[in-house]
């Protein structure tokens, strides 16, 4: 199957779903976290599918890999914030964390597939 759009990428679809899950979870945090943890979690979550999309649309392998690297960095930041959410606010993060781990694995796999064949 030919790739017509970044929306065809399963990693983009999963990371898009992750954004929605993170928004729901972060909406349960106390109001005093609105400009702290909530804002940071949402920005990191949104950054993942956004960078996948931007990189794929550049139609340049080097730039694509660079944007996937940014998405991987945002995923690592989000993982840290989810752990803080669990520890500081006693929130259940099993669903978003499992989805995030799946996205992280898929990002690594996609990055490897983009490596030149030797």
For each residue, the residues with C-beta under 8 A, 3 or more apart:
1: 8
2:
3: 8 9 56
4: 8
5: 8
6: 9 12 52 53 56 57
7: 12 13 53
8: 1 3 4 5 12
9: 3 6 12 13 52 56 110
10: 13 14 106
11: 14 15 52 103 106 107 110
12: 6 7 8 9 15 16 49 52 53 56
13: 7 9 10 16 17
14: 10 11 17 18 99 102 103 106
15: 11 12 18 19 48 49 52 71 103
16: 12 13 19 20 49
17: 13 14 20 21 99
18: 14 15 21 22 45 48 49 96 99 100 103
19: 15 16 22 23 42 45 46 48 49
20: 16 17 23 24
21: 17 18 24 25 95 96 99
22: 18 19 25 26 41 42 45 78 96
23: 19 20 26 27 42 45
24: 20 21 27 28
25: 21 22 28 29 41 82 85 91 93 96
26: 22 23 29 33 37 38 41 42 85
27: 23 24 38
28: 24 25 91
29: 25 26 33 37 38 85 89 91
30: 33 89
31: 34
32: 36
33: 26 29 30 36 37 38 89
34: 31 38 39
35: 38 39
36: 32 33 39 40
37: 26 29 33 40 41 81 84 85 88
38: 26 27 29 33 34 35 41 42
39: 34 35 36 42 43
40: 36 37 43 44 77 81
41: 22 25 26 37 38 44 45 78 81 82 85
42: 19 22 23 26 38 39 45 46
43: 39 40 46 47
44: 40 41 47 48 74 75 77 78 81
45: 18 19 22 23 41 42 48 74 78
46: 19 42 43 49 50
47: 43 44 50 51 70 71 74
48: 15 18 19 44 45 51 52 71 74 75 78 103
49: 12 15 16 18 19 46 52 53 71
50: 46 47 53 54
51: 47 48 54 55 67 68 70 71 74
52: 6 9 11 12 15 48 49 55 56 67 68 71 107
53: 6 7 12 49 50 56 57
54: 50 51 57 58 67
55: 51 52 58 63 64 65 66 67 68 70 71
56: 3 6 9 12 52 53 64 67
57: 6 53 54
58: 54 55 63 64 67
59: 64
60: 63 64
61: 64 65 114
62: 65 66
63: 55 58 60 66 67
64: 55 56 58 59 60 61 67 68 114
65: 55 61 62 68 69 111 114
66: 55 62 63 69 70
67: 51 52 54 55 56 58 63 64 70 71
68: 51 52 55 64 65 71 72 107 110 111 114
69: 65 66 72 73 111
70: 47 51 55 66 67 73 74
71: 15 47 48 49 51 52 55 67 68 74 75 107
72: 68 69 75 76 104 107 108 111
73: 69 70 76 77
74: 44 45 47 48 51 70 71 77 78
75: 44 48 71 72 78 79 100 103 104 107
76: 72 73 79 80 104
77: 40 44 73 74 80 81
78: 22 41 44 45 48 74 75 81 82 100
79: 75 76 82 83 97 100 101 104
80: 76 77 83 84
81: 37 40 41 44 77 78 84 85
82: 25 41 78 79 85 86 93 96 97 100
83: 79 80 86 87 93
84: 37 80 81 87 88
85: 25 26 29 37 41 81 82 88 89 91 93
86: 82 83 89 90 91 92 93
87: 83 84
88: 37 84 85
89: 29 30 33 85 86
90: 86
91: 25 28 29 85 86
92: 86 95
93: 25 82 83 85 86 96 97
94: 97 98
95: 21 92 98 99
96: 18 21 22 25 82 93 99 100
97: 79 82 93 94 100 101
98: 94 95 101 102
99: 14 17 18 21 95 96 102 103
100: 18 75 78 79 82 96 97 103 104
101: 79 97 98 104 105
102: 14 98 99 105 106
103: 11 14 15 18 48 75 99 100 106 107
104: 72 75 76 79 100 101 107 108
105: 101 102 108 109
106: 10 11 14 102 103 109 110
107: 11 52 68 71 72 75 103 104 110 111
108: 72 104 105 111 112
109: 105 106 112 113
110: 9 11 68 106 107 113 114
111: 65 68 69 72 107 108 114 115
112: 108 109 115
113: 109 110
114: 61 64 65 68 110 111
115: 111 112
116:
117:
118:
